[in-house]
Amino acid sequence: MNRTYRTVSEPATAEFVVQGSEFIGHVRPVETVDAAEAFVDAVREEYADATHNVPAYRVRDGPDGEFLREYSSDDGEPSGSAGKPALNVLSQQDLENCAIVVTRYYGGTNLGVGGLVRAYSRAVKEGVEEAGIVEARPHERVSITVEYDDSGTVRSILESEGYEFEADYETVVRFDVRVPLADGESLRDRIRSATSGRADLE
């Protein structure tokens, strides 16, 4: 899956009040289902005193991102009034690798199902607007382990290509690199030939 996809560019929040109820839409770009679930858990923990924390996400899954995993929950709101409308906003805007949680503090007035649908949809729309939408390319993580002698060569290849990476210098040197899926194989080939096959690639 080398195609580009639409996602949010950065984490963001949007807040507003409807008839006394406070709504906070938390939006974040994520690369895996695990990352989406960790984000949902983190928001739930931080806003544990809220009346509801309604999650939804759309994340590409599988080795080549061939599956689109969609998830939402009403988290105690009337069925169909919260999670589904939140997820629908992500679908309508064709956003992937994006997770949201809408936090609600109940303000004493029942909004009815229609009012809830509008409020939860608005929280996601405003959160997404705040975050901004970008075209992104699927990435993978490549782990490269080499002896010190080869580390300079590997580092200069990564820097010349402009890949994001972290380097860990211990008894051996380990590079953790974020590479567009389309470039993964050619990078592996370059590293193998530059190190005469001495690099350990994962």
C-alpha positions as CSV (number, residue, x, y, z in Angstrom):
1,M,0.0,0.0,0.0
2,N,2.1,2.9,-1.3
3,R,-0.7,5.3,-1.9
4,T,-1.0,8.4,0.1
5,Y,-3.8,8.9,2.6
6,R,-5.5,11.7,4.5
7,T,-4.8,12.1,8.2
8,V,-4.5,14.9,10.8
9,S,-1.2,16.6,11.0
10,E,-0.8,17.0,14.8
11,P,-2.6,16.4,18.1
12,A,-5.3,19.0,18.8
13,T,-8.3,19.7,21.0
14,A,-11.5,21.7,20.6
15,E,-13.8,22.7,23.4
16,F,-17.3,24.2,23.6
17,V,-20.4,24.1,25.9
18,V,-23.9,23.1,24.9
19,Q,-26.7,23.8,27.4
20,G,-24.3,23.4,30.3
21,S,-22.6,20.3,29.0
22,E,-18.9,20.8,28.3
23,F,-17.5,18.9,25.3
24,I,-13.8,18.4,24.5
25,G,-12.7,16.8,21.3
26,H,-9.2,15.3,21.4
27,V,-7.7,14.3,18.0
28,R,-4.4,12.6,17.3
29,P,-2.6,11.0,14.3
30,V,-1.7,7.4,15.1
31,E,0.2,4.7,13.1
32,T,-1.2,1.5,14.7
33,V,-4.3,0.2,16.4
34,D,-2.2,-0.2,19.6
35,A,-1.2,3.5,19.4
36,A,-4.9,4.4,18.9
37,E,-6.0,2.3,21.9
38,A,-3.1,3.7,24.1
39,F,-4.3,7.3,23.2
40,V,-7.9,6.4,24.2
41,D,-6.7,4.9,27.5
42,A,-4.6,8.0,28.2
43,V,-7.5,10.4,27.7
44,R,-9.8,8.2,29.8
45,E,-7.3,8.3,32.6
46,E,-6.7,12.0,32.4
47,Y,-10.4,12.8,32.3
48,A,-11.5,10.0,34.6
49,D,-13.9,12.4,36.3
50,A,-15.8,13.1,33.0
51,T,-19.3,11.8,32.5
52,H,-18.3,10.2,29.2
53,N,-15.2,9.6,27.1
54,V,-16.4,8.6,23.7
55,P,-13.6,7.0,21.4
56,A,-13.5,6.4,17.7
57,Y,-10.7,5.6,15.3
58,R,-9.9,4.5,11.7
59,V,-6.5,2.9,11.4
60,R,-4.8,0.9,8.6
61,D,-3.7,-2.5,9.8
62,G,-2.0,-5.6,8.4
63,P,1.5,-6.0,6.9
64,D,0.7,-3.8,3.9
65,G,-2.0,-1.7,5.5
66,E,-4.6,-3.6,3.6
67,F,-7.2,-3.6,6.3
68,L,-9.0,-0.5,7.6
69,R,-9.9,-1.0,11.2
70,E,-12.8,1.1,12.4
71,Y,-13.9,1.3,16.0
72,S,-16.3,3.5,18.1
73,S,-18.1,3.2,21.4
74,D,-21.0,5.2,22.9
75,D,-19.4,4.9,26.4
76,G,-22.7,5.0,28.2
77,E,-24.5,7.5,26.0
78,P,-27.7,6.4,24.3
79,S,-27.0,3.9,21.5
80,G,-25.9,5.5,18.2
81,S,-25.8,9.0,19.7
82,A,-22.1,9.4,20.2
83,G,-19.5,6.9,18.9
84,K,-21.1,6.4,15.5
85,P,-21.5,10.1,14.7
86,A,-17.9,10.7,15.8
87,L,-16.7,7.9,13.5
88,N,-18.9,9.1,10.7
89,V,-17.0,12.5,10.7
90,L,-13.7,10.6,10.2
91,S,-15.2,8.5,7.4
92,Q,-16.9,11.5,5.6
93,Q,-13.5,13.4,5.7
94,D,-11.8,10.2,4.5
95,L,-9.3,10.3,7.4
96,E,-7.2,7.3,8.3
97,N,-4.6,6.6,11.0
98,C,-6.6,9.1,13.2
99,A,-8.0,8.5,16.7
100,I,-10.4,10.8,18.6
101,V,-11.9,10.9,22.0
102,V,-14.7,13.2,22.9
103,T,-14.9,14.0,26.6
104,R,-18.3,15.2,28.0
105,Y,-19.0,16.7,31.4
106,Y,-22.7,16.5,31.9
107,G,-24.3,19.9,32.6
108,G,-27.7,19.0,34.0
109,T,-29.8,19.2,30.8
110,N,-30.5,16.2,28.6
111,L,-29.7,17.0,25.0
112,G,-31.7,14.2,23.4
113,V,-30.3,11.9,20.8
114,G,-30.4,14.6,18.0
115,G,-28.6,17.1,20.3
116,L,-26.0,14.5,21.2
117,V,-25.3,13.5,17.6
118,R,-24.8,17.2,16.7
119,A,-22.5,17.8,19.7
120,Y,-20.3,14.8,19.2
121,S,-20.0,15.4,15.5
122,R,-19.1,19.0,16.1
123,A,-16.4,18.1,18.7
124,V,-14.7,15.8,16.1
125,K,-15.1,18.3,13.2
126,E,-13.7,21.2,15.3
127,G,-10.8,19.0,16.6
128,V,-9.9,17.9,13.1
129,E,-10.0,21.6,11.9
130,E,-7.7,22.5,14.7
131,A,-5.3,19.7,13.9
132,G,-5.3,20.3,10.2
133,I,-5.4,17.6,7.5
134,V,-2.4,16.4,5.6
135,E,-1.6,13.9,2.8
136,A,0.6,11.3,4.3
137,R,2.4,8.2,3.1
138,P,2.4,4.9,4.9
139,H,5.7,4.3,6.9
140,E,7.3,1.3,8.5
141,R,10.0,1.0,11.1
142,V,13.3,-0.5,10.1
143,S,15.8,-1.5,12.8
144,I,19.5,-1.6,11.7
145,T,22.1,-3.0,14.1
146,V,25.8,-2.6,13.1
147,E,29.3,-2.6,14.7
148,Y,30.8,0.8,15.4
149,D,33.0,0.5,12.2
150,D,29.9,0.6,10.0
151,S,27.9,3.1,12.0
152,G,29.2,6.2,10.2
153,T,28.4,4.7,6.8
154,V,24.8,3.8,7.9
155,R,24.3,7.2,9.5
156,S,25.4,9.1,6.5
157,I,23.0,7.1,4.2
158,L,20.1,7.9,6.6
159,E,21.0,11.5,6.8
160,S,21.4,12.0,3.1
161,E,18.0,10.5,2.5
162,G,16.4,12.6,5.2
163,Y,14.9,9.8,7.1
164,E,13.8,10.3,10.8
165,F,15.8,8.0,13.0
166,E,17.1,7.4,16.5
167,A,20.5,6.0,17.2
168,D,21.5,4.0,20.3
169,Y,25.2,3.6,20.8
170,E,26.0,0.7,23.2
171,T,28.2,-2.4,22.6
172,V,26.8,-2.2,19.0
173,V,25.0,0.7,17.3
174,R,21.3,0.4,16.7
175,F,19.4,2.7,14.4
176,D,15.6,2.8,14.6
177,V,14.4,4.3,11.3
178,R,11.0,5.6,10.1
179,V,10.9,4.9,6.3
180,P,8.1,5.3,3.7
181,L,6.8,1.8,2.8
182,A,7.7,2.4,-0.8
183,D,11.4,3.0,0.1
184,G,11.8,0.2,2.7
185,E,13.3,-2.5,0.4
186,S,15.7,-0.1,-1.5
187,L,17.0,1.2,1.9
188,R,17.6,-2.4,3.1
189,D,19.5,-3.2,-0.1
190,R,21.6,0.0,0.2
191,I,22.5,-0.8,3.8
192,R,23.4,-4.4,2.9
193,S,25.7,-3.4,0.1
194,A,27.3,-0.5,2.0
195,T,28.1,-2.8,4.9
196,S,28.9,-5.8,2.8
197,G,26.0,-7.7,4.5
198,R,27.3,-7.0,8.0
199,A,24.3,-5.0,9.1
200,D,21.6,-6.9,11.0
201,L,18.2,-5.7,9.6
202,E,14.7,-6.1,11.1
